[in-house]
Amino acid sequence: MVSRDEMQISWIGYQVGDVFIEELLGDGQFAWIYQGFNQKRLEKNVIKVAKPAEFLQEYDGHDLSVTQALKLFTGGFSPIIPDAAELLELQSERMRKDPEQILAKVEQFTSTDSLSYLRSEFIEGVTLRELRGHYGPISIEMAMDLVRTVDTIQKSDVKYHGDLTPDNVMISYSSVRLLDPGYFGNLGCVDGVFEHCAVTTPAYYPFLAPDDLFALGIIFWELHFGANPFARTTNGSATSAVTVGDNLKELCHRYAAAGRSLNQALENFPHPRSLEPEINPSLEKFLLKSLGLTINTNDQVDAGDRFVSLAQMGEALAELSVQGLSEI
């Protein structure tokens, strides 16, 4: 059997259609992603190759910051091994529905008995994670651009992105582009077809629903404080003693009863001022409301109102700008 590393390397130097494959960009859970040069158009392309079944493994689900395929059912969820070729085709179909080309433009999808691959445009730029790591906090203006970009996706036939993470947001020149949308719905797997599935990153979609608004709230929290509060492994323990409000405790019990693993993260949710004592009060309120949280009269993190729409979140960012804040 060909090893995992041999399979990755074997594509480099070969030609797929008009594209000469030059280097491996990433090793995803369900596909290999390569950069290639289109010799006909004289431009870079991305080639995403679905992994054969023998290279797919059922994920243990402990690391919530990794993209996972999950089967959803009443009272819980469990990892599954998807048909990677079908999943890639579903992603291709969703990307083609984007009229604004916020997602990478699909040039070609090809599927045979032995090979399934997606060829798309190569987007020049840096990811949001890279931008934050190299240059520090992002501007309020860029945060507003990101909210508007996701709102445009939601108003199109794409409906939702479904896997927003700092790695899937690309800052390209003066525009915001989105990479690798997730998937929620029926999905073929090695054990058959399941009706309710999620292919997403649970650390950003902890409800296991296509809630891009909540994912943005997590991203903004992570950009400001440097850590995702939902990324803790499911078998981890609290890093410090934290007391949260009674309403949030009750909410955690409901999540636990519904089989959603949010209770550990929320029951130990950090107080913003424990992370940054001098945080601007308006920014603190914005970051908490983005996650449906607030500070109660006992100065505890508690359940609160959420933004009801991306437009409302954008308005709140604009108000932060009016108040003189320039960065998230």
N, C-alpha and C positions, 0 to 999 in steps of 0.2 A: 504493500500500500504506500502511496506517495505521502510523505510527511506534510504537516501543515506549512512549515517553512519552505519546503521544496515546491509546494503548490503555489505559494505566493510568488516566489522567485521565477517560477517557470513562465509566468505571463510576461515578465519584463523582457523587452527585446523582440517580442512578437507583434504581429500586425493583426488588428481586429477591424475588418472593413477597411476604411481609409486611415485608421488611426494606428500609429506606431506607439506601443506602450513603453514609456520611459522609466517610471518609478512608482513605487507603492506609496500612496498617500495615507492610507489607513486600513486597519484590520478590524472591521465591525463584527458584531455578533452574527450577522447573517450574510455579509457580503464583504468582498475585498474591493477597495477603491483605489484606482490608479489614475495617474496623470499620463496623458498621451498627446502626441502631436498629430493633428489632422493634416496629412500630406496633400490633400486635395484643396482644402480651404486655407491652409497655411496658418493654423491657429491651434491653441491648446484645447483639449477636450478632457472631460472626466469619463472614465469607464468604470462602471460599478458592476462587478461580477457576482452573481448569486452563488453562495457556497453550496457544493454538493452535499447530499445528506450525511455522508460519512464525516464531514467536517463540522457538523452542527451538534451541539450538546445542550441538554436541558439545563438551564441555569439554576443555581441553587437559590437565587432570589435574595441573598443576604446583602449584597452590595446594591443599594438603591440608586446609585449614581450611574449605573450601567443600563443601557437600553435592554429591555426584556420583552419577551412574548409571554403573555399571561392569558389563561382562560378564566373568565369571570363567572361566578355562580352565586346564588343566594347564600350569604354567610361567609364568603371568602373568595379566594383565587388560588391558582396554582400555575407553575411554569409549564410551558409546552414547547415542543420543537416544531416550528412552522415549516411549511413548504417554502423555502427561500426564493425559489423562482416565482411562485405565485405572489409572494409578498413584494418582490421587486416589481412585478407587473402592476400590482395595485398601487404602489408608490408612483410608478410612471403615469398611470391614469390620473391620479390626483394632481400631479405636477402639470399635466397638460391642460388642466381646467383653470389654470392661473392666467387670466388675461393680461395682467399687469407685469408679468414676468418678474415677480418678487422672488419666486422660487427659481432655481436653475432651469433654463430652457431645455426641454427634452428634444434631442435631435433624432434619437432612434431607440427602439426597444426590440431586441431580438431574443427569441426563445426557441431552442431545439431540445431534443432528448438529452443532449450532452452539455449544453451551454445556454445560459440565460444572462444577458447583460444589458445594461442601460447606458447609452451614450448621451452626455449632456454638456452644456457649456461649462467652461472653466471660469469661475468668478475670481477675479483678482481682488485682493484685500486682506484684511486680518479679521480673525474672529473676535467677538466681544471679550472672551476670556484673555486672548492675547493682548488686546488693546488695554484692558484693565491692568494686566500684569506688567506691561512695558511703560505705560504712560499715566497710570493712576486713575482716580475717579473719572467716570464719564460725565459729560455735561448734561444739564437738564434738557437742553435742546435735543441732544442725541436720544435721550430717554423718550422724549415726546415723539421723535421720528420713529422710534421702535414701536411705540404704542399705535401710531397711525398706520404703520406698515402691517401690523398684526390685524388691526381693524379692517384694512383693505382686504386681507386674505379672508377674514370671516364673512365679509359682505359679498364675496365671489362664490362661484360654484365649488371652490375648494372647501369652504365652510369652516375649517379649523386647520391649524398646523399640527398640533398633537404631539410635538416633541421639541418644544422650545427649550433650549439650554444655552448657556454662554458659548458653547462650541458650535451651535447650529445657527447663530446669528453672525452674519458676515458684514463687516463695514467695508463697503466697496466704494472708494473715492468719496463722493458726497452722499451716497445712498445706502440704505439698509436692505440687505438681501437675506433670505432665509434658506437654510439647507435642510435636507433629509427630513421631510415631514413624517410624522408617526401615522398610526392606523388604528381605528376602532371599528369593529364589526365582525362579520363572518370571516373565518380564516381556515384554509386547509392546513392540516398538520399531519405528522407521521401516523397519528392515531385516528385520523378521520377529519371531518369538518366540524368546527365548533362555532356556535351562533354568536356568542358574546366574547370577543377577545380584545386585548389591548396590546399594541406594540409601541412602547413608549419608555421614557426614563422615569421611574417612580419617584425619584427624589424631586422632580419638578411637576409631576402629575400624581400626587399621593392619593387623590380620590379615585384614580384609575378611570378617569373620564376626560374627554377632550376639552379641559378647562384651561384655555390659553391665558385667560385673565389672571387666574391664580398662579400659573407658571411665571408670568411676568412679575408678579409680586415676589415670588421666591428669587427670581433673577435679580431684582432690584435690591432685595435684602442682602443677597450674596455679594453683589457689586460693592455695596457700602461697607459691610462688616467683614467680608472676606471668607465667609463660610455659609454653606447651605444648611439651614436647621433641619431639613428633612433627609439629609444625605447619610445620616448615621446608619450603620448596618443594623439589620433587624434584630440581631442577637447581641447588640452592643448594650452598654449600660450608660446611665446618665453620667456626665462628666462633673457635675456639681449639684449641690442641693438647691432646687429651685421650687418656689411656692407660687402656684398660679391660682387664679380666681375660681370660685365655685362653678360659675357658668361654663368655664372652659373645661373643668373636670367633668361636668355632666356631658358636655359635648364629646369628650374623649370616650366616655362609656358608650355613647351611641355609636361612635365610629367602631369601637371594638366589637360591639354586638353585630354590626353590619359586616364584619370581617375585613375592615380596612385598617392597615397598620399605621395609623396616624397618632395613636394614643401616646406612644413613647415620646415622639418628637414634641407633641403639644404639652404633655404633662411636665416636660422639662424645658419648656420654651424659655429662652433667656430674655431677661428684661433688657431693652435697648441700652439703658443707662449703666447696666452692669458691664456692657461691652464698650460703651463710649460715654463717659459721664457728662461730657459737655455737648452732646448731640443737640442740634437745633430742634426745639419742640415741635415745630410744624413738620419737619422732615421725619421725626419720630412717629408722629401721628399718621403721616402718609404711608410709611413703611408698614406699620401695624395694620392699618385699614386695608392695605393691599392683600393682606393675609386673613382678613376677617377678625382682627384682634384689636384690643384697646387696652388702656391702662385704667383700672377701676379706682374707686375712692380709697381703697386700701393700698394703692400704688403697686398692684399686682397686674401681670399680664392676664387678660381675661377675654372671653369671647365678645366680639363686637360686630358692628356693621361692616359689610364689604362694599367695595365699589360695585355698582350694578351693571356697569358697562365699561368698555374700553374708552368711550368718549368721556365718561365721568372721571376715569383715571387720568386721561389727558388733560382735562380741565384742572384737576388737582395739581398736576405737574406745572401747568401754566401759572397757577396761583403761587406756587413755590418760587417761580422765576420772578413774579411781580414783587414778592417779598424780599428779593435780593439774593436768593440762593442760586448758585451757578452750577453746582455739581451734585450728583447723587452720592 
